Structure formats: C-alpha cells, structure tokens
Amino acid sequence: MARAVVTMPAQAKRGEIVEIKTLAQHPMETGFRRTQTGELIPRDIIRRFTCTYNGVEVYRADLHPAIAANPLISFTTVASESGALTFQWTGDNSYTVTEIAPIRVE
C-alpha cells in the first residue's frame, strides 16, 4: 500500500512563509531497464504532485523517469488563513495518494 509523509507546521502567523516537506513511498521504475531474459520492465513512476491550500493550487510538479524512488519534495507557501492543505501524488498504473494536513493561522 502506498503512503506519504507530510512535514509542516500545524500553526503559523498570518503572512508567515511556511516550509513544507513531502515524501511519497513509491518504487519508481524508469521503463528503460530489462529483466534477466531481456524483456523491458514497464515504466512505473509518479507523474505529478500537486498541493492545494483551501482548494487553491499553490504548488505543482511534473515528474519524469529520472526522479528518485520515494521522492522528497520541499517547497514554501504563505500562511494566509486557517484551513487545510491537500497533497496529491498521481502516477502510472492508477497510483494515487492523497494526504490532508490542517493549518491554523493566527
């Protein structure tokens, strides 16, 4: 079963820049390797990561075969209001993981 970890502050002051780190568990197969019998191993990668803050997209990354297994993504956003950040990873073979993290803004 796929899982993801999100590290971010649970609260912040209005206008504060908050750092967010995410880590998605995924084996990542490039599609370029072959088995011992010479058959291509099918590609299996995370293709897109998005983060929305109260429904508004604040970060997006399109990923490609050269990305590492279990990709760590780090970015910042401005704490504007209390609510939730929703993180979604999508990829090949119907891979989808969603995490939601609340933030309280004072």
ROMARLO-26966 format. One record per atom (N, C-alpha, C, CB): atom name; x, y, z. Coordinates in nm, 4 decimals. Glycine has a CB too. Layout:
<keses>
+------+----------+----------+----------+
: name :        x :        y :        z :
+------+----------+----------+----------+
:   CA :        X :        Y :        Z :
...
+------+----------+----------+----------+
</keses>
This chain:
<keses>
+------+----------+----------+----------+
: name :        x :        y :        z :
+------+----------+----------+----------+
:    N :   0.0847 :  -0.1183 :   0.0000 :
:   CA :   0.0000 :   0.0000 :   0.0000 :
:    C :   0.0893 :   0.1248 :   0.0000 :
:   CB :  -0.0964 :  -0.0003 :   0.1231 :
:    N :   0.0564 :   0.2196 :  -0.0809 :
:   CA :   0.1341 :   0.3431 :  -0.0905 :
:    C :   0.1025 :   0.4338 :   0.0271 :
:   CB :   0.1057 :   0.4156 :  -0.2234 :
:    N :   0.2038 :   0.5081 :   0.0682 :
:   CA :   0.1806 :   0.6057 :   0.1739 :
:    C :   0.2704 :   0.7256 :   0.1507 :
:   CB :   0.2059 :   0.5442 :   0.3138 :
:    N :   0.2346 :   0.8339 :   0.2166 :
:   CA :   0.3117 :   0.9574 :   0.2037 :
:    C :   0.3228 :   1.0224 :   0.3408 :
:   CB :   0.2458 :   1.0547 :   0.1010 :
:    N :   0.4282 :   1.1002 :   0.3569 :
:   CA :   0.4519 :   1.1723 :   0.4813 :
:    C :   0.4618 :   1.3208 :   0.4486 :
:   CB :   0.5815 :   1.1212 :   0.5531 :
:    N :   0.3941 :   1.4032 :   0.5286 :
:   CA :   0.3981 :   1.5477 :   0.5114 :
:    C :   0.4491 :   1.6080 :   0.6417 :
:   CB :   0.2571 :   1.6054 :   0.4728 :
:    N :   0.5505 :   1.6954 :   0.6302 :
:   CA :   0.6025 :   1.7668 :   0.7464 :
:    C :   0.5826 :   1.9155 :   0.7236 :
:   CB :   0.7531 :   1.7335 :   0.7714 :
:    N :   0.5073 :   1.9773 :   0.8155 :
:   CA :   0.4803 :   2.1205 :   0.8073 :
:    C :   0.4311 :   2.1675 :   0.9435 :
:   CB :   0.3756 :   2.1526 :   0.6954 :
:    N :   0.4371 :   2.2973 :   0.9699 :
:   CA :   0.3874 :   2.3446 :   1.0992 :
:    C :   0.2350 :   2.3335 :   1.1082 :
:   CB :   0.4307 :   2.4897 :   1.1226 :
:    N :   0.1860 :   2.3059 :   1.2277 :
:   CA :   0.0415 :   2.2961 :   1.2498 :
:    C :  -0.0215 :   2.4337 :   1.2641 :
:   CB :   0.0121 :   2.2123 :   1.3740 :
:    N :   0.0608 :   2.5340 :   1.2961 :
:   CA :   0.0102 :   2.6706 :   1.3077 :
:    C :   0.1161 :   2.7689 :   1.2608 :
:   CB :  -0.0318 :   2.7018 :   1.4529 :
:    N :   0.0694 :   2.8862 :   1.2219 :
:   CA :   0.1604 :   2.9907 :   1.1730 :
:    C :   0.0922 :   3.1255 :   1.1907 :
:   CB :   0.1998 :   2.9672 :   1.0227 :
:    N :   0.1713 :   3.2309 :   1.1815 :
:   CA :   0.1157 :   3.3669 :   1.1858 :
:    C :   0.0768 :   3.4079 :   1.0448 :
:   CB :   0.2180 :   3.4686 :   1.2469 :
:    N :  -0.0277 :   3.4864 :   1.0329 :
:   CA :  -0.0733 :   3.5333 :   0.9019 :
:    C :   0.0419 :   3.6026 :   0.8298 :
:   CB :  -0.1948 :   3.6296 :   0.9165 :
:    N :   0.0662 :   3.5655 :   0.7043 :
:   CA :   0.1725 :   3.6226 :   0.6233 :
:    C :   0.3066 :   3.5530 :   0.6380 :
:   CB :   0.1882 :   3.7651 :   0.6570 :
:    N :   0.3178 :   3.4605 :   0.7316 :
:   CA :   0.4428 :   3.3874 :   0.7530 :
:    C :   0.4674 :   3.2880 :   0.6388 :
:   CB :   0.4395 :   3.3133 :   0.8889 :
:    N :   0.5917 :   3.2745 :   0.5986 :
:   CA :   0.6288 :   3.1750 :   0.4982 :
:    C :   0.6530 :   3.0434 :   0.5717 :
:   CB :   0.7563 :   3.2197 :   0.4159 :
:    N :   0.5820 :   2.9395 :   0.5302 :
:   CA :   0.5969 :   2.8089 :   0.5939 :
:    C :   0.6626 :   2.7107 :   0.4971 :
:   CB :   0.4597 :   2.7549 :   0.6408 :
:    N :   0.7532 :   2.6304 :   0.5513 :
:   CA :   0.8202 :   2.5286 :   0.4706 :
:    C :   0.7438 :   2.3974 :   0.4832 :
:   CB :   0.9687 :   2.5107 :   0.5144 :
:    N :   0.7260 :   2.3313 :   0.3701 :
:   CA :   0.6530 :   2.2052 :   0.3641 :
:    C :   0.7438 :   2.1024 :   0.2986 :
:   CB :   0.5179 :   2.2202 :   0.2858 :
:    N :   0.7534 :   1.9849 :   0.3597 :
:   CA :   0.8316 :   1.8750 :   0.3028 :
:    C :   0.7398 :   1.7546 :   0.2884 :
:   CB :   0.9565 :   1.8407 :   0.3920 :
:    N :   0.7471 :   1.6893 :   0.1732 :
:   CA :   0.6655 :   1.5712 :   0.1487 :
:    C :   0.7547 :   1.4577 :   0.1005 :
:   CB :   0.5539 :   1.6010 :   0.0455 :
:    N :   0.7148 :   1.3375 :   0.1356 :
:   CA :   0.7874 :   1.2184 :   0.0927 :
:    C :   0.6845 :   1.1130 :   0.0560 :
:   CB :   0.8851 :   1.1665 :   0.2043 :
:    N :   0.6866 :   1.0684 :  -0.0683 :
:   CA :   0.5926 :   0.9661 :  -0.1145 :
:    C :   0.6667 :   0.8342 :  -0.1312 :
:   CB :   0.5245 :   1.0083 :  -0.2480 :
:    N :   0.6070 :   0.7294 :  -0.0824 :
:   CA :   0.6661 :   0.5968 :  -0.0945 :
:    C :   0.6260 :   0.5373 :  -0.2304 :
:   CB :   0.6204 :   0.5039 :   0.0236 :
:    N :   0.7259 :   0.5102 :  -0.3127 :
:   CA :   0.6981 :   0.4559 :  -0.4461 :
:    C :   0.8259 :   0.3932 :  -0.5007 :
:   CB :   0.6447 :   0.5672 :  -0.5429 :
:    N :   0.8190 :   0.2750 :  -0.5619 :
:   CA :   0.9416 :   0.2082 :  -0.6097 :
:    C :   1.0058 :   0.2720 :  -0.7336 :
:   CB :   0.9104 :   0.0652 :  -0.6405 :
:    N :   0.9304 :   0.3415 :  -0.8176 :
:   CA :   0.9787 :   0.4110 :  -0.9366 :
:    C :   1.0596 :   0.3195 :  -1.0307 :
:   CB :   1.0640 :   0.5296 :  -0.8949 :
:    N :   1.0009 :   0.2861 :  -1.1406 :
:   CA :   1.0683 :   0.2086 :  -1.2458 :
:    C :   1.0699 :   0.2934 :  -1.3717 :
:   CB :   0.9967 :   0.0703 :  -1.2715 :
:    N :   1.1877 :   0.3160 :  -1.4299 :
:   CA :   1.2041 :   0.4083 :  -1.5419 :
:    C :   1.1433 :   0.3602 :  -1.6731 :
:   CB :   1.3482 :   0.4346 :  -1.5627 :
:    N :   1.1339 :   0.2297 :  -1.6920 :
:   CA :   1.0874 :   0.1766 :  -1.8198 :
:    C :   1.2020 :   0.1513 :  -1.9167 :
:   CB :   0.9878 :   0.2716 :  -1.8823 :
:    N :   1.3242 :   0.1764 :  -1.8716 :
:   CA :   1.4420 :   0.1551 :  -1.9566 :
:    C :   1.5178 :   0.0283 :  -1.9188 :
:   CB :   1.5353 :   0.2751 :  -1.9477 :
:    N :   1.4929 :  -0.0261 :  -1.8011 :
:   CA :   1.5661 :  -0.1456 :  -1.7567 :
:    C :   1.5024 :  -0.2707 :  -1.8158 :
:   CB :   1.5686 :  -0.1546 :  -1.6017 :
:    N :   1.5812 :  -0.3769 :  -1.8186 :
:   CA :   1.5341 :  -0.5051 :  -1.8712 :
:    C :   1.5463 :  -0.6138 :  -1.7651 :
:   CB :   1.6134 :  -0.5446 :  -1.9974 :
:    N :   1.4632 :  -0.7168 :  -1.7803 :
:   CA :   1.4715 :  -0.8330 :  -1.6917 :
:    C :   1.5921 :  -0.9173 :  -1.7332 :
:   CB :   1.3394 :  -0.9177 :  -1.6966 :
:    N :   1.6187 :  -1.0245 :  -1.6593 :
:   CA :   1.7304 :  -1.1141 :  -1.6937 :
:    C :   1.7078 :  -1.1819 :  -1.8281 :
:   CB :   1.7494 :  -1.2204 :  -1.5846 :
:    N :   1.5818 :  -1.1905 :  -1.8720 :
:   CA :   1.5517 :  -1.2522 :  -2.0014 :
:    C :   1.5473 :  -1.1498 :  -2.1146 :
:   CB :   1.4190 :  -1.3259 :  -1.9942 :
:    N :   1.5752 :  -1.0232 :  -2.0839 :
:   CA :   1.5820 :  -0.9203 :  -2.1865 :
:    C :   1.4536 :  -0.8428 :  -2.2106 :
:   CB :   1.6235 :  -0.9814 :  -2.3118 :
:    N :   1.3476 :  -0.8737 :  -2.1390 :
:   CA :   1.2214 :  -0.8014 :  -2.1566 :
:    C :   1.2261 :  -0.6673 :  -2.0826 :
:   CB :   1.1022 :  -0.8868 :  -2.1060 :
:    N :   1.1675 :  -0.5647 :  -2.1449 :
:   CA :   1.1607 :  -0.4337 :  -2.0791 :
:    C :   1.0695 :  -0.4399 :  -1.9578 :
:   CB :   1.1111 :  -0.3258 :  -2.1772 :
:    N :   1.1157 :  -0.3795 :  -1.8484 :
:   CA :   1.0316 :  -0.3663 :  -1.7296 :
:    C :   0.9455 :  -0.2421 :  -1.7527 :
:   CB :   1.1181 :  -0.3551 :  -1.5953 :
:    N :   0.8133 :  -0.2540 :  -1.7440 :
:   CA :   0.7257 :  -0.1396 :  -1.7730 :
:    C :   0.7523 :  -0.0201 :  -1.6812 :
:   CB :   0.5802 :  -0.1816 :  -1.7604 :
:    N :   0.7367 :   0.0980 :  -1.7372 :
:   CA :   0.7536 :   0.2212 :  -1.6600 :
:    C :   0.6488 :   0.2279 :  -1.5490 :
:   CB :   0.7431 :   0.3457 :  -1.7522 :
:    N :   0.6903 :   0.2741 :  -1.4324 :
:   CA :   0.6002 :   0.2908 :  -1.3187 :
:    C :   0.6553 :   0.4054 :  -1.2346 :
:   CB :   0.5868 :   0.1576 :  -1.2341 :
:    N :   0.6091 :   0.5265 :  -1.2637 :
:   CA :   0.6599 :   0.6444 :  -1.1940 :
:    C :   0.5456 :   0.7313 :  -1.1430 :
:   CB :   0.7508 :   0.7258 :  -1.2861 :
:    N :   0.5784 :   0.8182 :  -1.0471 :
:   CA :   0.4860 :   0.9239 :  -1.0082 :
:    C :   0.5007 :   1.0314 :  -1.1148 :
:   CB :   0.5156 :   0.9798 :  -0.8616 :
:    N :   0.3920 :   1.0711 :  -1.1760 :
:   CA :   0.3991 :   1.1700 :  -1.2845 :
:    C :   0.3703 :   1.3120 :  -1.2382 :
:   CB :   0.3021 :   1.1331 :  -1.3937 :
:    N :   0.2895 :   1.3278 :  -1.1330 :
:   CA :   0.2520 :   1.4639 :  -1.0926 :
:    C :   0.2298 :   1.4699 :  -0.9418 :
:   CB :   0.1246 :   1.5101 :  -1.1673 :
:    N :   0.2722 :   1.5829 :  -0.8865 :
:   CA :   0.2458 :   1.6154 :  -0.7464 :
:    C :   0.1776 :   1.7506 :  -0.7431 :
:   CB :   0.3776 :   1.6160 :  -0.6609 :
:    N :   0.0691 :   1.7625 :  -0.6682 :
:   CA :   0.0024 :   1.8924 :  -0.6523 :
:    C :  -0.0277 :   1.9165 :  -0.5049 :
:   CB :  -0.1286 :   1.8986 :  -0.7363 :
:    N :  -0.0300 :   2.0444 :  -0.4697 :
:   CA :  -0.0697 :   2.0865 :  -0.3359 :
:    C :  -0.1690 :   2.1995 :  -0.3499 :
:   CB :   0.0528 :   2.1300 :  -0.2505 :
:    N :  -0.2835 :   2.1848 :  -0.2844 :
:   CA :  -0.3817 :   2.2924 :  -0.2816 :
:    C :  -0.3980 :   2.3397 :  -0.1375 :
:   CB :  -0.5182 :   2.2459 :  -0.3411 :
:    N :  -0.4234 :   2.4694 :  -0.1249 :
:   CA :  -0.4432 :   2.5321 :   0.0063 :
:    C :  -0.5842 :   2.5885 :   0.0046 :
:   CB :  -0.3345 :   2.6453 :   0.0366 :
:    N :  -0.6729 :   2.5266 :   0.0821 :
:   CA :  -0.8152 :   2.5617 :   0.0813 :
:    C :  -0.8718 :   2.5637 :  -0.0611 :
:   CB :  -0.8363 :   2.6984 :   0.1478 :
:    N :  -0.8332 :   2.4633 :  -0.1401 :
:   CA :  -0.8865 :   2.4474 :  -0.2746 :
:    C :  -0.8132 :   2.5228 :  -0.3845 :
:   CB :  -1.0256 :   2.4893 :  -0.2750 :
:    N :  -0.7148 :   2.6064 :  -0.3496 :
:   CA :  -0.6389 :   2.6826 :  -0.4488 :
:    C :  -0.5011 :   2.6179 :  -0.4657 :
:   CB :  -0.6252 :   2.8330 :  -0.4061 :
:    N :  -0.4670 :   2.5850 :  -0.5897 :
:   CA :  -0.3374 :   2.5225 :  -0.6141 :
:    C :  -0.2237 :   2.6195 :  -0.5811 :
:   CB :  -0.3271 :   2.4757 :  -0.7603 :
:    N :  -0.1314 :   2.5747 :  -0.4950 :
:   CA :  -0.0170 :   2.6578 :  -0.4576 :
:    C :   0.1158 :   2.5994 :  -0.5051 :
:   CB :  -0.0136 :   2.6761 :  -0.3075 :
:    N :   0.1152 :   2.4717 :  -0.5458 :
:   CA :   0.2394 :   2.4098 :  -0.5942 :
:    C :   0.2042 :   2.2904 :  -0.6820 :
:   CB :   0.3310 :   2.3658 :  -0.4752 :
:    N :   0.2806 :   2.2752 :  -0.7903 :
:   CA :   0.2647 :   2.1596 :  -0.8788 :
:    C :   0.4009 :   2.1220 :  -0.9337 :
:   CB :   0.1645 :   2.1898 :  -0.9947 :
:    N :   0.4252 :   1.9926 :  -0.9441 :
:   CA :   0.5495 :   1.9438 :  -1.0049 :
:    C :   0.5158 :   1.8276 :  -1.0971 :
:   CB :   0.6532 :   1.9002 :  -0.8959 :
:    N :   0.5643 :   1.8353 :  -1.2208 :
:   CA :   0.5543 :   1.7237 :  -1.3138 :
:    C :   0.6851 :   1.6469 :  -1.3038 :
:   CB :   0.5260 :   1.7721 :  -1.4614 :
:    N :   0.6751 :   1.5166 :  -1.2768 :
:   CA :   0.7938 :   1.4337 :  -1.2551 :
:    C :   0.8187 :   1.3458 :  -1.3765 :
:   CB :   0.7779 :   1.3469 :  -1.1283 :
:    N :   0.9438 :   1.3052 :  -1.3945 :
:   CA :   0.9860 :   1.2302 :  -1.5125 :
:    C :   1.0647 :   1.1071 :  -1.4705 :
:   CB :   1.0703 :   1.3186 :  -1.6064 :
:    N :   1.0969 :   1.0152 :  -1.5630 :
:   CA :   1.1625 :   0.8894 :  -1.5265 :
:    C :   1.2924 :   0.9031 :  -1.4461 :
:   CB :   1.1913 :   0.8138 :  -1.6497 :
:    N :   1.3624 :   1.0124 :  -1.4529 :
:   CA :   1.4888 :   1.0246 :  -1.3802 :
:    C :   1.4708 :   1.0580 :  -1.2325 :
:   CB :   1.5739 :   1.1300 :  -1.4446 :
:    N :   1.3468 :   1.0768 :  -1.1859 :
:   CA :   1.3226 :   1.1105 :  -1.0454 :
:    C :   1.3540 :   0.9888 :  -0.9577 :
:   CB :   1.1749 :   1.1573 :  -1.0240 :
:    N :   1.4002 :   1.0132 :  -0.8376 :
:   CA :   1.4371 :   0.9058 :  -0.7447 :
:    C :   1.3143 :   0.8324 :  -0.6927 :
:   CB :   1.5173 :   0.9622 :  -0.6275 :
:    N :   1.3371 :   0.7101 :  -0.6478 :
:   CA :   1.2316 :   0.6384 :  -0.5754 :
:    C :   1.2042 :   0.7157 :  -0.4472 :
:   CB :   1.2726 :   0.4886 :  -0.5447 :
:    N :   1.0815 :   0.7115 :  -0.3996 :
:   CA :   1.0426 :   0.7823 :  -0.2769 :
:    C :   1.0825 :   0.9294 :  -0.2820 :
:   CB :   1.1061 :   0.7155 :  -0.1547 :
:    N :   1.0320 :   1.0040 :  -0.3806 :
:   CA :   1.0780 :   1.1424 :  -0.3993 :
:    C :   1.0415 :   1.2358 :  -0.2834 :
:   CB :   1.0203 :   1.1977 :  -0.5272 :
:    N :   1.1415 :   1.3111 :  -0.2403 :
:   CA :   1.1240 :   1.4152 :  -0.1389 :
:    C :   1.1011 :   1.5462 :  -0.2124 :
:   CB :   1.2483 :   1.4244 :  -0.0421 :
:    N :   0.9912 :   1.6126 :  -0.1814 :
:   CA :   0.9595 :   1.7417 :  -0.2431 :
:    C :   0.9475 :   1.8439 :  -0.1313 :
:   CB :   0.8271 :   1.7348 :  -0.3287 :
:    N :   1.0212 :   1.9538 :  -0.1433 :
:   CA :   1.0203 :   2.0595 :  -0.0429 :
:    C :   0.9863 :   2.1915 :  -0.1108 :
:   CB :   1.1574 :   2.0684 :   0.0307 :
:    N :   0.8954 :   2.2688 :  -0.0498 :
:   CA :   0.8557 :   2.3972 :  -0.1064 :
:    C :   0.8009 :   2.4846 :   0.0053 :
:   CB :   0.7503 :   2.3790 :  -0.2197 :
:    N :   0.7717 :   2.6097 :  -0.0254 :
:   CA :   0.7151 :   2.7014 :   0.0735 :
:    C :   0.5852 :   2.7605 :   0.0215 :
:   CB :   0.8150 :   2.8136 :   0.1079 :
:    N :   0.5047 :   2.8088 :   0.1154 :
:   CA :   0.3842 :   2.8844 :   0.0818 :
:    C :   0.3623 :   2.9865 :   0.1931 :
:   CB :   0.2585 :   2.7897 :   0.0646 :
:    N :   0.2766 :   3.0811 :   0.1686 :
:   CA :   0.2465 :   3.1850 :   0.2672 :
:    C :   0.1202 :   3.1465 :   0.3435 :
:   CB :   0.2293 :   3.3242 :   0.1987 :
:    N :   0.1274 :   3.1495 :   0.4755 :
:   CA :   0.0112 :   3.1198 :   0.5594 :
:    C :  -0.0860 :   3.2375 :   0.5507 :
:   CB :   0.0538 :   3.0928 :   0.7083 :
:    N :  -0.1986 :   3.2162 :   0.4854 :
:   CA :  -0.2927 :   3.3265 :   0.4661 :
:    C :  -0.4187 :   3.3126 :   0.5502 :
:   CB :  -0.3306 :   3.3364 :   0.3212 :
:    N :  -0.4633 :   3.1883 :   0.5738 :
:   CA :  -0.5837 :   3.1650 :   0.6522 :
:    C :  -0.5841 :   3.0218 :   0.7037 :
:   CB :  -0.7104 :   3.1933 :   0.5684 :
:    N :  -0.6574 :   2.9989 :   0.8096 :
:   CA :  -0.6704 :   2.8633 :   0.8626 :
:    C :  -0.7425 :   2.7764 :   0.7609 :
:   CB :  -0.7460 :   2.8632 :   0.9981 :
:    N :  -0.7102 :   2.6500 :   0.7611 :
:   CA :  -0.7743 :   2.5586 :   0.6678 :
:    C :  -0.6935 :   2.4321 :   0.6511 :
:   CB :  -0.7945 :   2.6253 :   0.5336 :
:    N :  -0.6916 :   2.3807 :   0.5295 :
:   CA :  -0.6247 :   2.2545 :   0.5025 :
:    C :  -0.5435 :   2.2621 :   0.3749 :
:   CB :  -0.7257 :   2.1417 :   0.4934 :
:    N :  -0.4302 :   2.1944 :   0.3772 :
:   CA :  -0.3503 :   2.1748 :   0.2568 :
:    C :  -0.3714 :   2.0302 :   0.2134 :
:   CB :  -0.1970 :   2.2070 :   0.2815 :
:    N :  -0.4029 :   2.0123 :   0.0864 :
:   CA :  -0.4259 :   1.8795 :   0.0312 :
:    C :  -0.3127 :   1.8478 :  -0.0655 :
:   CB :  -0.5648 :   1.8705 :  -0.0397 :
:    N :  -0.2495 :   1.7333 :  -0.0449 :
:   CA :  -0.1353 :   1.6903 :  -0.1249 :
:    C :  -0.1764 :   1.5675 :  -0.2038 :
:   CB :  -0.0107 :   1.6606 :  -0.0357 :
:    N :  -0.1470 :   1.5667 :  -0.3344 :
:   CA :  -0.1850 :   1.4514 :  -0.4157 :
:    C :  -0.0725 :   1.4135 :  -0.5098 :
:   CB :  -0.3128 :   1.4806 :  -0.4950 :
:    N :  -0.0402 :   1.2847 :  -0.5085 :
:   CA :   0.0575 :   1.2273 :  -0.5984 :
:    C :  -0.0174 :   1.1348 :  -0.6931 :
:   CB :   0.1704 :   1.1516 :  -0.5203 :
:    N :   0.0063 :   1.1459 :  -0.8243 :
:   CA :  -0.0564 :   1.0562 :  -0.9211 :
:    C :   0.0514 :   1.0029 :  -1.0141 :
:   CB :  -0.1688 :   1.1290 :  -1.0016 :
:    N :   0.0290 :   0.8815 :  -1.0625 :
:   CA :   0.1300 :   0.8209 :  -1.1481 :
:    C :   0.0754 :   0.7093 :  -1.2329 :
:   CB :   0.2426 :   0.7697 :  -1.0660 :
:    N :   0.1687 :   0.6331 :  -1.2870 :
:   CA :   0.1336 :   0.5200 :  -1.3723 :
:    C :   0.0621 :   0.4120 :  -1.2913 :
:   CB :   0.2592 :   0.4620 :  -1.4395 :
:    N :  -0.0061 :   0.3246 :  -1.3621 :
:   CA :  -0.0733 :   0.2089 :  -1.3025 :
:    C :  -0.1737 :   0.2486 :  -1.1939 :
:   CB :   0.0299 :   0.1140 :  -1.2441 :
:    N :  -0.2450 :   0.3571 :  -1.2166 :
:   CA :  -0.3504 :   0.4056 :  -1.1258 :
:    C :  -0.2990 :   0.4450 :  -0.9880 :
:   CB :  -0.4561 :   0.3001 :  -1.1101 :
:    N :  -0.1721 :   0.4791 :  -0.9777 :
:   CA :  -0.1138 :   0.5211 :  -0.8494 :
:    C :  -0.1705 :   0.6571 :  -0.8098 :
:   CB :   0.0420 :   0.5273 :  -0.8579 :
:    N :  -0.2319 :   0.6642 :  -0.6934 :
:   CA :  -0.2819 :   0.7900 :  -0.6386 :
:    C :  -0.2708 :   0.7841 :  -0.4868 :
:   CB :  -0.4294 :   0.8169 :  -0.6832 :
:    N :  -0.2117 :   0.8865 :  -0.4297 :
:   CA :  -0.2047 :   0.9006 :  -0.2845 :
:    C :  -0.2446 :   1.0435 :  -0.2516 :
:   CB :  -0.0609 :   0.8665 :  -0.2288 :
:    N :  -0.3317 :   1.0589 :  -0.1522 :
:   CA :  -0.3756 :   1.1914 :  -0.1088 :
:    C :  -0.3559 :   1.2024 :   0.0417 :
:   CB :  -0.5247 :   1.2173 :  -0.1476 :
:    N :  -0.2975 :   1.3125 :   0.0847 :
:   CA :  -0.2822 :   1.3435 :   0.2272 :
:    C :  -0.3393 :   1.4828 :   0.2502 :
:   CB :  -0.1310 :   1.3354 :   0.2730 :
:    N :  -0.3991 :   1.5043 :   0.3659 :
:   CA :  -0.4549 :   1.6347 :   0.4027 :
:    C :  -0.3954 :   1.6747 :   0.5369 :
:   CB :  -0.6121 :   1.6307 :   0.4093 :
:    N :  -0.3456 :   1.7987 :   0.5447 :
:   CA :  -0.2859 :   1.8481 :   0.6678 :
:    C :  -0.3499 :   1.9831 :   0.7035 :
:   CB :  -0.1307 :   1.8616 :   0.6531 :
:    N :  -0.4023 :   1.9940 :   0.8254 :
:   CA :  -0.4620 :   2.1224 :   0.8672 :
:    C :  -0.3549 :   2.2224 :   0.9088 :
:   CB :  -0.5606 :   2.1007 :   0.9835 :
:    N :  -0.3868 :   2.3501 :   0.8956 :
:   CA :  -0.3005 :   2.4563 :   0.9454 :
:    C :  -0.3888 :   2.5628 :   1.0117 :
:   CB :  -0.2140 :   2.5181 :   0.8296 :
:    N :  -0.3446 :   2.6078 :   1.1281 :
:   CA :  -0.4173 :   2.7126 :   1.1989 :
:    C :  -0.3365 :   2.8423 :   1.1865 :
:   CB :  -0.4412 :   2.6740 :   1.3500 :
:    N :  -0.4001 :   2.9462 :   1.1341 :
:   CA :  -0.3322 :   3.0740 :   1.1117 :
:    C :  -0.3890 :   3.1747 :   1.2114 :
:   CB :  -0.3503 :   3.1241 :   0.9629 :
:    N :  -0.2971 :   3.2402 :   1.2825 :
:   CA :  -0.3366 :   3.3382 :   1.3839 :
:    C :  -0.3088 :   3.4782 :   1.3366 :
:   CB :  -0.2643 :   3.3127 :   1.5151 :
+------+----------+----------+----------+
</keses>
